[in-house]
Amino acid sequence: MPEVPDVRFLTVAEVAELMRVSKMTVYRLVHSGELPAIRFGRSYRVPESAVAEALQRPIADAG
């Protein structure tokens, strides 16, 4: 049997709390492809490593 890597998945609500943004912002990031996620039933799960990478990326200047 192949070895399964230890990957922790977070809910959209958990990602929003970690990133200090709204759940709608997380959904926008997922749908735009900026934040990888898998669909699990009717909800999305985001790998914890993807959230860590997203938090390390520089923020674009909005103004």
OpenMM code with the backbone's topology and positions (N, CA, C; nanometers):
from openmm import Vec3, app, unit

residues = "MET PRO GLU VAL PRO ASP VAL ARG PHE LEU THR VAL ALA GLU VAL ALA GLU LEU MET ARG VAL SER LYS MET THR VAL TYR ARG LEU VAL HIS SER GLY GLU LEU PRO ALA ILE ARG PHE GLY ARG SER TYR ARG VAL PRO GLU SER ALA VAL ALA GLU ALA LEU GLN ARG PRO ILE ALA ASP ALA GLY".split()
positions = [
    Vec3(0.0845, -0.1183, 0.0000),
    Vec3(0.0000, 0.0000, 0.0000),
    Vec3(0.0891, 0.1248, 0.0000),
    Vec3(0.0627, 0.2218, -0.0909),
    Vec3(0.1482, 0.3409, -0.0976),
    Vec3(0.1328, 0.4292, 0.0253),
    Vec3(0.2399, 0.4973, 0.0580),
    Vec3(0.2422, 0.5889, 0.1733),
    Vec3(0.1658, 0.7164, 0.1387),
    Vec3(0.0784, 0.7602, 0.2273),
    Vec3(0.0010, 0.8823, 0.2074),
    Vec3(0.0704, 0.9955, 0.2826),
    Vec3(0.1020, 1.1051, 0.2116),
    Vec3(0.1704, 1.2156, 0.2808),
    Vec3(0.0781, 1.2820, 0.3823),
    Vec3(0.1385, 1.3391, 0.4849),
    Vec3(0.0623, 1.4110, 0.5872),
    Vec3(0.0274, 1.5499, 0.5350),
    Vec3(-0.0928, 1.5630, 0.4828),
    Vec3(-0.1411, 1.6913, 0.4338),
    Vec3(-0.2623, 1.7277, 0.5170),
    Vec3(-0.2588, 1.8461, 0.5733),
    Vec3(-0.3727, 1.8916, 0.6543),
    Vec3(-0.4546, 1.9888, 0.5702),
    Vec3(-0.5845, 1.9642, 0.5640),
    Vec3(-0.6742, 2.0496, 0.4884),
    Vec3(-0.7563, 2.1356, 0.5835),
    Vec3(-0.7795, 2.2598, 0.5422),
    Vec3(-0.8553, 2.3551, 0.6227),
    Vec3(-0.9855, 2.3912, 0.5523),
    Vec3(-1.0869, 2.4222, 0.6315),
    Vec3(-1.2124, 2.4695, 0.5746),
    Vec3(-1.1969, 2.6155, 0.5328),
    Vec3(-1.2924, 2.6632, 0.4551),
    Vec3(-1.2906, 2.8034, 0.4127),
    Vec3(-1.2953, 2.8955, 0.5345),
    Vec3(-1.3744, 2.8600, 0.6339),
    Vec3(-1.3838, 2.9428, 0.7554),
    Vec3(-1.2500, 2.9476, 0.8287),
    Vec3(-1.1807, 2.8339, 0.8367),
    Vec3(-1.0498, 2.8313, 0.9035),
    Vec3(-0.9476, 2.9142, 0.8268),
    Vec3(-0.9508, 2.9053, 0.6938),
    Vec3(-0.8584, 2.9847, 0.6112),
    Vec3(-0.8866, 3.1334, 0.6305),
    Vec3(-1.0137, 3.1704, 0.6299),
    Vec3(-1.0510, 3.3110, 0.6487),
    Vec3(-0.9998, 3.3634, 0.7820),
    Vec3(-1.0120, 3.2825, 0.8855),
    Vec3(-0.9647, 3.3239, 1.0175),
    Vec3(-0.8122, 3.3404, 1.0194),
    Vec3(-0.7407, 3.2467, 0.9588),
    Vec3(-0.5942, 3.2552, 0.9555),
    Vec3(-0.5451, 3.3753, 0.8747),
    Vec3(-0.6122, 3.4015, 0.7620),
    Vec3(-0.5700, 3.5107, 0.6740),
    Vec3(-0.6300, 3.6449, 0.7150),
    Vec3(-0.7239, 3.6399, 0.8116),
    Vec3(-0.7937, 3.7601, 0.8589),
    Vec3(-0.8657, 3.8322, 0.7455),
    Vec3(-0.9394, 3.7526, 0.6677),
    Vec3(-1.0230, 3.8050, 0.5601),
    Vec3(-1.1605, 3.7388, 0.5732),
    Vec3(-1.2540, 3.7811, 0.4899),
    Vec3(-1.3866, 3.7206, 0.4936),
    Vec3(-1.3873, 3.5876, 0.4190),
    Vec3(-1.4886, 3.5074, 0.4457),
    Vec3(-1.5022, 3.3803, 0.3744),
    Vec3(-1.5214, 3.4053, 0.2254),
    Vec3(-1.5917, 3.5127, 0.1891),
    Vec3(-1.6133, 3.5450, 0.0482),
    Vec3(-1.4802, 3.5726, -0.0215),
    Vec3(-1.3868, 3.6365, 0.0460),
    Vec3(-1.2544, 3.6612, -0.0108),
    Vec3(-1.1829, 3.5300, -0.0371),
    Vec3(-1.1945, 3.4358, 0.0541),
    Vec3(-1.1326, 3.3042, 0.0352),
    Vec3(-1.1949, 3.2351, -0.0858),
    Vec3(-1.3268, 3.2400, -0.0983),
    Vec3(-1.3935, 3.1804, -0.2146),
    Vec3(-1.3446, 3.2452, -0.3442),
    Vec3(-1.3273, 3.3762, -0.3433),
    Vec3(-1.2767, 3.4461, -0.4635),
    Vec3(-1.1360, 3.3982, -0.4983),
    Vec3(-1.0505, 3.3831, -0.3972),
    Vec3(-0.9142, 3.3354, -0.4208),
    Vec3(-0.9150, 3.1928, -0.4771),
    Vec3(-1.0044, 3.1089, -0.4259),
    Vec3(-1.0149, 2.9710, -0.4739),
    Vec3(-1.0633, 2.9690, -0.6186),
    Vec3(-1.1693, 3.0435, -0.6475),
    Vec3(-1.2266, 3.0426, -0.7825),
    Vec3(-1.1341, 3.1059, -0.8851),
    Vec3(-1.0513, 3.2009, -0.8444),
    Vec3(-0.9577, 3.2637, -0.9383),
    Vec3(-0.8321, 3.1787, -0.9593),
    Vec3(-0.8136, 3.0779, -0.8753),
    Vec3(-0.6969, 2.9919, -0.8886),
    Vec3(-0.5766, 3.0381, -0.8078),
    Vec3(-0.5903, 3.1491, -0.7371),
    Vec3(-0.4788, 3.2001, -0.6558),
    Vec3(-0.4534, 3.1137, -0.5327),
    Vec3(-0.5563, 3.0432, -0.4893),
    Vec3(-0.5456, 2.9563, -0.3727),
    Vec3(-0.5970, 2.8178, -0.4132),
    Vec3(-0.5073, 2.7191, -0.4203),
    Vec3(-0.5512, 2.5856, -0.4614),
    Vec3(-0.6427, 2.5225, -0.3570),
    Vec3(-0.7410, 2.4494, -0.4040),
    Vec3(-0.8357, 2.3841, -0.3135),
    Vec3(-0.8958, 2.2632, -0.3839),
    Vec3(-0.9508, 2.1743, -0.3031),
    Vec3(-1.0236, 2.0616, -0.3587),
    Vec3(-1.1686, 2.0717, -0.3145),
    Vec3(-1.2554, 2.0230, -0.3981),
    Vec3(-1.3975, 2.0237, -0.3646),
    Vec3(-1.4275, 1.8956, -0.2901),
    Vec3(-1.4902, 1.9087, -0.1765),
    Vec3(-1.5241, 1.7938, -0.0926),
    Vec3(-1.6743, 1.8022, -0.0671),
    Vec3(-1.7506, 1.7291, -0.1472),
    Vec3(-1.8954, 1.7434, -0.1398),
    Vec3(-1.9346, 1.8793, -0.1930),
    Vec3(-2.0036, 1.9566, -0.1116),
    Vec3(-2.0440, 2.0915, -0.1527),
    Vec3(-1.9512, 2.1990, -0.1002),
    Vec3(-1.8477, 2.1597, -0.0266),
    Vec3(-1.7566, 2.2581, 0.0317),
    Vec3(-1.6161, 2.2424, -0.0263),
    Vec3(-1.5317, 2.3371, 0.0052),
    Vec3(-1.3931, 2.3355, -0.0393),
    Vec3(-1.3011, 2.3122, 0.0786),
    Vec3(-1.1883, 2.2468, 0.0512),
    Vec3(-1.0834, 2.2280, 0.1508),
    Vec3(-0.9534, 2.2786, 0.0888),
    Vec3(-0.8792, 2.3552, 0.1668),
    Vec3(-0.7557, 2.4173, 0.1205),
    Vec3(-0.6387, 2.3555, 0.1963),
    Vec3(-0.5341, 2.3111, 0.1249),
    Vec3(-0.4176, 2.2565, 0.1953),
    Vec3(-0.3533, 2.3644, 0.2839),
    Vec3(-0.3161, 2.3262, 0.4040),
    Vec3(-0.2548, 2.4209, 0.4977),
    Vec3(-0.1280, 2.4817, 0.4385),
    Vec3(-0.0524, 2.4029, 0.3627),
    Vec3(0.0712, 2.4531, 0.3013),
    Vec3(0.0421, 2.5638, 0.2000),
    Vec3(-0.0709, 2.5554, 0.1297),
    Vec3(-0.1078, 2.6592, 0.0333),
    Vec3(-0.1403, 2.7903, 0.1042),
    Vec3(-0.2012, 2.7813, 0.2208),
    Vec3(-0.2320, 2.9018, 0.2986),
    Vec3(-0.1017, 2.9665, 0.3458),
    Vec3(-0.0079, 2.8842, 0.3929),
    Vec3(0.1212, 2.9372, 0.4384),
    Vec3(0.1945, 3.0068, 0.3240),
    Vec3(0.1906, 2.9473, 0.2049),
    Vec3(0.2555, 3.0094, 0.0886),
    Vec3(0.1877, 3.1407, 0.0520),
    Vec3(0.0545, 3.1434, 0.0558),
    Vec3(-0.0198, 3.2640, 0.0219),
    Vec3(0.0123, 3.3780, 0.1184),
    Vec3(0.0312, 3.3443, 0.2449),
    Vec3(0.0630, 3.4469, 0.3442),
    Vec3(0.2054, 3.5017, 0.3272),
    Vec3(0.2930, 3.4255, 0.2618),
    Vec3(0.4301, 3.4706, 0.2398),
    Vec3(0.4439, 3.5570, 0.1145),
    Vec3(0.3473, 3.5487, 0.0243),
    Vec3(0.3534, 3.6254, -0.0999),
    Vec3(0.3378, 3.7751, -0.0712),
    Vec3(0.4083, 3.8582, -0.1490),
    Vec3(0.3909, 4.0027, -0.1300),
    Vec3(0.2506, 4.0456, -0.1720),
    Vec3(0.1991, 4.1460, -0.1054),
    Vec3(0.0653, 4.1976, -0.1335),
    Vec3(0.0755, 4.3030, -0.2431),
    Vec3(-0.0101, 4.2911, -0.3446),
    Vec3(-0.0112, 4.3886, -0.4542),
    Vec3(-0.0637, 4.5219, -0.4015),
    Vec3(-0.0091, 4.6292, -0.4541),
    Vec3(-0.0519, 4.7636, -0.4147),
    Vec3(-0.1872, 4.7933, -0.4768),
    Vec3(-0.2865, 4.8173, -0.3948),
    Vec3(-0.4227, 4.8354, -0.4435),
    Vec3(-0.4489, 4.9800, -0.4859),
    Vec3(-0.3613, 5.0710, -0.4565),
    Vec3(-0.3948, 5.2093, -0.4858),
    Vec3(-0.2956, 5.2759, -0.5689),
] * unit.nanometer
topology = app.Topology()
chain = topology.addChain("A")
for resn in residues:
    res = topology.addResidue(resn, chain)
    for name in ("N", "CA", "C"):
        topology.addAtom(name, app.Element.getBySymbol(name[0]), res)
